[in-house]
Amino acid sequence: MDGGEHMATDVDATALVTERADQARKASHVMASLPRVAKDEALRAIATAIDAARAEILDANAADMKAGQDNGTSKALLDRTKLDDSRIDGLMKALEELANQSDPVGEVIGGRLLPNGMRLRQVRVPLGVVGVIYEARPNVTVDIAGIAIRSGNAVLLRGGSAAAHTNKVLVRLIQEVLEKQGLPVAAVQSVDDGGRPAATAMMEAVGKIDILIPRGGRNLIQSVVNNAKVPVIQTGEGNVHIFLDASAPAEQATEIVLNAKTQRPSVCNAVETLLIHTDALDTTGKTVLSALSAAGVTLHGDEQVARAVAEEVIPVTEEDFTDEYLDLDIAVKIVDSLDEALEHIERYSTGHTDAIITESVSSQQAFLEKVNSAVVVVNASTRFTDGGEFGLGAEVGISTQKMHARGPMGAAALTSWKWIIEGDYNIRN
């Protein structure tokens, strides 16, 4: 997990988390019944405050980036830590989109008139107190805070040391806005001052935190899943596949694969494994592989791949098929059929996003039916697996579980429901 050793060691993390969770619980009662207009105003005010404090945010982020570089932090983690003007604009846009969305709280999602005349409704309600443990990713601080406000929840944030300076500024700005809007400051709190032990305390906060969401790499996610005593929504890593079917057109396939691999290789929706139908290898396959190599992507493949291309190919290992690169590397495998591609995806996919490029309707249908990932894509880049691209504004994360929340999670994913019965003094016979 992301380190917190630089934090004060004399802090009682359990007491700190308990105290702030209790404050969050009180705040959640206020947020749950907040009228839509108040939420909209708060979200837009946070966007305005972020814009006004742009220089301060960038200075804090520069300090985090320097510390990361000095500590030998990986390129992938540094990229996730980095904020610039464009990414700050993205944070503001996500908040504005959240403000424009319908309010999930109070939405009637089911109901019926019972034979005895009673009226039954299924209504969305907030979860209550949401805990999020994440590494780097200062955008998560803003996204989660915004989604918590939209969905009527309170949130506890443990953001880790990689973006500590940036997160501190962002949480302060959000709390200042909440106070000015007459809303409970405790609706958005950080427990970063509790260091790494605060993450453990959050995992053990049964009855204090209603749901815990990890955002980060495999080690962090598995640590939370394996050790948490509170319910967890698992946001999985993205061992993402693209399958080039026999009929995949060279030009379009090249554009899609390059976008999926090179646009931002450090993120979870970047492609990590390319499966190529053997009938497409000498045409589309070679074109795509040459374009990847020309773009600086290192190819990992077997002798069949090496014979097919002039570019250098590093021998592929089992780990290449199981792990995320989060860098300009890609594993390549030649398959004899769609069924073999499906078998490979079934074995190695993390259930995040998997895609097919094909002109065949039957191949499309088979792929859509048999691949059971959270997002299944036909003839488009895997980079579209994103809350913003899905029109959700910001996202909580991308759930790979088969629970109520799956795929990119927006505000509705932080709600549950209650059943409301309206009777006329009915009794059960």
C-alpha positions, 0 to 999 in steps of 0.5 A: 500500500502507498506509504504514510511513514512521513506522517506523525507517528504519535497519532492514534489512527483508530481513535482518529478514524472513529472520531471522524467517522462519527462526525461523518455519520452526523453529516450524512444525515444532513446530506441524505435529505439535502434538496437538489438545488443545494447539492448543485450549488455546492458542486459548482462552487467547488469547481469555482474554488478549484479554478481560483486556487489553480496556482496553489494546487499546481504548486502543491502538486509540483512538490508531490511530483518532486518528492516522487521523482526523488524517491524513484516512484514509477512513471505510471504512479507519477503520471497518476499523481500529476495535475496540470491545467488540462487535468484541472479543467477536467476536474471542473468539467466533471463537477459541472456534469455532476451538477447537471445530472439527475439526483439519484436520491429519492428516485423510484426504481420499482413499485406496484399496487398490491392486491390488498390495496397497499402501495409498494415503492422501491426508492433510492437512498444514500449508503451513508458513510463511504470510505475510500483508500487510494494511492496517488490520483488527486483527481479521486479526491475531487471525483469522490467528494463530488459524487458523495455530495451528488448522492447524499453521502459523507466520505472519508478519504485516505489518499496516501503519501504520493499526492499528500500535498495536493490532496491536503489543498483539495480537501481544504478547498472542498471543506471551505466551500461546504462551510460557506454553503452552510453544509456540514464540513464533516461530509468530506474528510481526510484521514491522511494525518493518521498515516498508513495505520488509518487505512487499517483502521478504516478496514476495521471500522465496522458499524462506522463505515458503511462501504469501503472502496479501494482505488489503486494497484493490485497490492492495495486492492488485494490488501483491502479485499483480504483484510477489510471487515467492512463491506468492500466494492472491489475496483479491479486492475485492468488486464485489458485485451483486444482481439483482432478477428480475421476480418479486422480492417487494418487502418481502423484496427491500427487506430484503435489499438494505438489509442488504447495502448499509447494515449495514456498507458498508465491507466487501467483501461489501456490495453495490455494484451493483443490477441491476433487471429492467425488469418489476420497476422500477415495483413492487419496484424503486421500493420498493427504491430509495426505501428505499435513498435514505431510508437515506442511500444515494446512487443512481448511475444513468442517465436511466431510473433517474432517471425511475423514482424521485423521489429524486435520482440521480447520473449513473452512470459506467463507474467506478461499475460497476467500483469498490468504493464501500465507502460509502453509494453504489450503482450501479443499472442496469435490464436487460431480461432475466436474460441481460442481468443475467448479461452485466453480472455477467460483465463487471464482477464480481470473482468475490467474491459475486453474488446474485439475488432471485426467485420463479422456479425457472428463474431461480434455476437459470440464475443458479446455473449461469452465475454463476461467482463464489466465492459465489453467493446466492439470496434472501439478503443478500450479507453472509453471505459470511463465515467466521464465518457459514459456520461456519469461525470466523475466516477467512483471507480470501475467495479469488476465485481458482479454486485449491484455496482459494476463497471464505471460507478457514478452517483447511483452506485453509492446508493442502495434502496428502501422499500416503502409500503403505504397502506390503509390500516392493513393487517396481514391475515 
